[in-house]
Amino acid sequence: MFYTQDQVDKDQLIDALLQNELYKMPDGRQFYEASEEELELLICSTLDLPDAFCSV
């Protein structure tokens, strides 16, 4: 299923990162300590996702 940015919440962002074997933010923080914007930026800079999602 494809989600637009507005439909994705923080839990889904964290799940996507965990499924791709990413376990912490690059600065060492746990995902729950990061904002949704930071999680989206990490996903878009690390994973190959459609441009519609990664317009951050």
Rosetta constraint file for C-alpha pairs under 8 A:
AtomPair CA 3 CA 7 HARMONIC 5.79 0.50
AtomPair CA 3 CA 8 HARMONIC 6.32 0.50
AtomPair CA 3 CA 53 HARMONIC 7.48 0.50
AtomPair CA 4 CA 8 HARMONIC 6.73 0.50
AtomPair CA 4 CA 52 HARMONIC 7.29 0.50
AtomPair CA 4 CA 53 HARMONIC 5.92 0.50
AtomPair CA 5 CA 53 HARMONIC 5.75 0.50
AtomPair CA 8 CA 12 HARMONIC 6.12 0.50
AtomPair CA 8 CA 13 HARMONIC 6.89 0.50
AtomPair CA 9 CA 13 HARMONIC 6.40 0.50
AtomPair CA 9 CA 36 HARMONIC 7.50 0.50
AtomPair CA 10 CA 14 HARMONIC 6.21 0.50
AtomPair CA 10 CA 35 HARMONIC 7.99 0.50
AtomPair CA 10 CA 36 HARMONIC 5.61 0.50
AtomPair CA 10 CA 39 HARMONIC 7.78 0.50
AtomPair CA 11 CA 15 HARMONIC 6.10 0.50
AtomPair CA 12 CA 16 HARMONIC 6.15 0.50
AtomPair CA 13 CA 17 HARMONIC 6.40 0.50
AtomPair CA 13 CA 36 HARMONIC 7.63 0.50
AtomPair CA 13 CA 39 HARMONIC 6.46 0.50
AtomPair CA 13 CA 40 HARMONIC 6.95 0.50
AtomPair CA 13 CA 43 HARMONIC 7.81 0.50
AtomPair CA 14 CA 18 HARMONIC 6.18 0.50
AtomPair CA 14 CA 31 HARMONIC 6.52 0.50
AtomPair CA 14 CA 32 HARMONIC 7.92 0.50
AtomPair CA 14 CA 39 HARMONIC 7.36 0.50
AtomPair CA 15 CA 19 HARMONIC 6.06 0.50
AtomPair CA 16 CA 20 HARMONIC 6.42 0.50
AtomPair CA 16 CA 43 HARMONIC 7.99 0.50
AtomPair CA 17 CA 21 HARMONIC 6.50 0.50
AtomPair CA 17 CA 22 HARMONIC 5.22 0.50
AtomPair CA 17 CA 23 HARMONIC 7.06 0.50
AtomPair CA 17 CA 43 HARMONIC 6.84 0.50
AtomPair CA 18 CA 22 HARMONIC 5.20 0.50
AtomPair CA 18 CA 23 HARMONIC 5.87 0.50
AtomPair CA 23 CA 30 HARMONIC 7.55 0.50
AtomPair CA 23 CA 31 HARMONIC 7.55 0.50
AtomPair CA 24 CA 28 HARMONIC 5.79 0.50
AtomPair CA 24 CA 29 HARMONIC 5.89 0.50
AtomPair CA 24 CA 30 HARMONIC 5.05 0.50
AtomPair CA 24 CA 31 HARMONIC 5.83 0.50
AtomPair CA 25 CA 29 HARMONIC 5.22 0.50
AtomPair CA 25 CA 30 HARMONIC 6.14 0.50
AtomPair CA 25 CA 31 HARMONIC 6.14 0.50
AtomPair CA 25 CA 34 HARMONIC 7.71 0.50
AtomPair CA 25 CA 42 HARMONIC 7.79 0.50
AtomPair CA 29 CA 33 HARMONIC 6.35 0.50
AtomPair CA 29 CA 34 HARMONIC 7.32 0.50
AtomPair CA 30 CA 34 HARMONIC 7.15 0.50
AtomPair CA 31 CA 39 HARMONIC 7.37 0.50
AtomPair CA 34 CA 38 HARMONIC 5.98 0.50
AtomPair CA 34 CA 39 HARMONIC 6.57 0.50
AtomPair CA 35 CA 39 HARMONIC 6.36 0.50
AtomPair CA 36 CA 40 HARMONIC 6.10 0.50
AtomPair CA 37 CA 41 HARMONIC 6.14 0.50
AtomPair CA 37 CA 56 HARMONIC 7.88 0.50
AtomPair CA 38 CA 42 HARMONIC 6.20 0.50
AtomPair CA 39 CA 43 HARMONIC 6.19 0.50
AtomPair CA 40 CA 44 HARMONIC 6.08 0.50
AtomPair CA 40 CA 54 HARMONIC 7.48 0.50
AtomPair CA 40 CA 56 HARMONIC 7.37 0.50
AtomPair CA 41 CA 45 HARMONIC 6.00 0.50
AtomPair CA 41 CA 54 HARMONIC 7.77 0.50
AtomPair CA 41 CA 56 HARMONIC 6.67 0.50
AtomPair CA 42 CA 46 HARMONIC 5.93 0.50
AtomPair CA 43 CA 47 HARMONIC 5.42 0.50
AtomPair CA 44 CA 48 HARMONIC 7.05 0.50
AtomPair CA 44 CA 49 HARMONIC 6.71 0.50
AtomPair CA 44 CA 54 HARMONIC 5.38 0.50
AtomPair CA 49 CA 53 HARMONIC 6.95 0.50
AtomPair CA 49 CA 54 HARMONIC 6.92 0.50
AtomPair CA 50 CA 54 HARMONIC 6.62 0.50
AtomPair CA 51 CA 55 HARMONIC 6.15 0.50
